[in-house]
């Protein structure tokens, strides 16, 4: 599929979605949000894809909404596809969270506003040493979107989330690592190789338990211990009925790497 500002590449069970508007720091403009949604849905529905990576072209990951569009009044940030459907960015966030495939954000540069929260709604975040993160909404007279007030306090705690949101400051990659906003910080040159190494490790693992694990993780704040144990029993039973379950144990006994088939 051909899009103007979003690229989609698939290889070795990994789909890479690249925000491709580098001259504008990959800020969202025009149909770019719709293109991202279409790319996320395409990769999510492809049975050959087990892991999805989101990154940005050029020096930025994503700087959020295009400021010039907001000022001119032409922004599509709050446009709806139909009168009854959710906002486009809400559909993107909900899809990323509901799809039983891991999403990895490879943050290559500035991630501000909606761009920061796009990274936060992914399951894992790998940051380049040049990455910067900012909840700049209040400094623009706006309210955090892309699920920011949901994801941020769950990652860094209420107090730190409040500070980041109220002050609107940018923080560097090392500070993001220290407060738990990102999983790893690597050099700019190592960002994509490191990300793909992790993605391949995940993609080559058994797909069924990964899907069940993501579903469990997405709901862990909603479950008490008894509910978590019930879900654990259900998930274990599903895994026991899969071909990959037996393959994993046979491979261990035979001292070889398992060959999972995703069923």
N, C-alpha and C positions, 0 to 999 in steps of 0.2 A: 504494500500500500504506500502511496506517495503523499507525504505531508510537507508543508512549507517549513515548519520550524521544529519538527520532532523527527528523530531517526529511530528506527527499530532494526536491530540485528540479532540473529539467532544462530548459536553455534554450541555444540557439545552440551545440550540440555540447558543452556543459559541464554536468556534474552537480555539484551542491553538496550535500554531506552535512553537516548541522549537528547537533552534539551538543546536545540541548535539555533540559537539567536545570539551568537557570541558578541556581536557588535553592540548589543544592548544588555550585556551581562545576563542573557537568557531570561530577561523579564517577560512576563506573560502579556501578550498583546494579540488582538484579532482573534483568530480561531485556535490559538496555541493551546488553550485549555482543553478544547474539544479534541484536538489532535492527541494530546497527552492521554485523555480518557480512552480514545480509540486504541492507542498503542498499548495501554495497560490492559484493556479488555482483550485485545488480540493475543498478547503474550499469556494472559491468564487462562484463556480457553484452549491454548495449544497444548495438547497432551504430551508433546515432545519436550516442552519447556518445564523444568523443575525449579529453577531459580531465576529471579528477575532483578537486574541491576539498573538503577537509575543514576545518571550522572549528567554533567553539563559540558558543553563544548567551550573551548577557550579558557579564559581566566576565572570564570564564575561557575558556580553550581546553578543558582537561580536567585535573582535579586527581588523576587516577588512580582507584584503587578507593575506594569509600565506606568511610571508617574505621569508622563506626557498624556497618556490616554485618560487617566483620572482627571487631570486638569482640564483637558479639552472636553470632557463629558462624553467621550466615545468609548469608554471602557466597556468590555463585555464581562467584567469580573462578576457581576451579579445577574447576568442574563440567564434565562432558563431555556431549555430546549423545547419544552412545551409548558403551558400554564400549570400543569399538575406535577411536573418533575422537579426534583431537587436541583439546587444550583450545581453547576458543572464541577466545581472544585469539591463539593461535598460528595458527589458521586465518585470522584477519583479516590478520595480518602477512604470512603466506605468500601470501595472495591479492593484497594490495597489491603485493608484489614480483614475483609471477609474471605478473600481468595486463600485457599489452603496451600499457598506456595510462598516461600520466604522472599522478601524484598530486601535488597541491600542498597543503601544510598552511598555512592562513592562521591564524597564531597570534595571537589577539586579546587574550590575557591569560595568566594563570598556566598553565604546562604542567608538571605535576609527576608523578613516578613513571611509571606506565603512560601517562599523558597526554603526558609528555615523549617517551617512546619511540614513541608513536603518531605524533607529528610527525616523529621521526627516521627512521621506516621509509618515509615518503613520499619522493618523488624531489626535491622542492624545498620549501623552507620560507621563507615570507614572515612577518616578525614585526612586530607593532605595537610602537611605542615603549614601550607599557605591558606587553609580554610579559615573563614571567620563566620560567626553565627550571630544573628541579631534579631530580637523581637522589637522591631522598630515601629510598630503600629501606632502606639500612643504618641510618638514624636511626629506622626503625620495626621493626628487627629482621628485615627481609625481604631477599630476593635480587632483583636487577633482573629484571623480566620484559618482555614485549613486544619481545624482541630487543635490549635495551639494550646488552648486552656485545658484540653483533655490530656494531651500527651506530655506537655512540659512538666507539670508537677509530678507526674508518675515517674519521670526519669530523674529529676533533680530535687524533688521535694518541694513542699509548698513555699517555704521561705525564699529559697533561691529562685523559684519560678516567679514569685511576686517581684523580687528585685529586678530580674531580667525584663519582665513585662512593664513594670512601672517606670524604670529608668530608660529602657530602650537602647542600651549600650550594645556595641559589638564586642564579642569576646573572641580570643584567638583559639586555635585548635588545642593547645595544651590546657587552657582553662576549661574548654569543653570536655576534654578527657578527664580532668580532675573532678569535675562535678557530675560526671556520669552521662553527659549529653551524647558522647560518642563512644564507640567500643575500642577503636585503635586510631593512632595517629602515625602516619608514615610520610616519607619524603614524597615530593610531587612526582618524581620519576617512578616510585614504587607503588603509587596509588592503584592504578589499574591492574598491574601484575598481582599485587597483594590481594586486591578485591576478587580477581578471577581465581586465584588459588583457593581462597575461602569458598567462593561460589561453586567451584568444581568439587571440593570436598563435600559440600552439602548436596550437590546434584547427584553425586555418586552413591549417597546413602539411600536407605530404603524410603521410598516416597510416602507410603501409607502412614508410618509412625510420625514422619515429619509433618504431614498434613494434620494429623490428630493433635500433635504437640502444639502446633501454631494455634489451632482452635482453642486448646486448653489455656495457652498463655494469654490469648486475647480476652479470656473470660475470668482470669484468676482473681481479679478484684471483686468479681461478683459472687464468687463461690466461697462458702465456708469450708472447713476441713472435711465435713461429712460429704458435701457435694463434690469436692475435689476427689475424694476417695471413690465415690460412685462413678465419676467420669473416668477415673483411672481404670477401674474394673471394666468399664465399657470399652475403653480404648485398647486395653490388653487383649480382650476377647476378639476384637476386630483384627488386631495384629496376628493373633494366634491362627486365625483362619486365612492368613495371606501366605502366598508362596515364599515371599521374602523372609518371613519369620523363620521357616525351616532352613532357608539358604544361609541366613546369618549364623545360626548355630552350627550348621555343617561346616561352614567355612572356618569357624573358630577351631573346631576339632581337627580339621584337616590342615590347619596352619597356613591358610591362604586368604587372599582378599575376597570378600563376597562379591558376587555378580548379581545385583538386584535388578528386577524387571518391573518394579512398580506395581506389582499385583500380588 
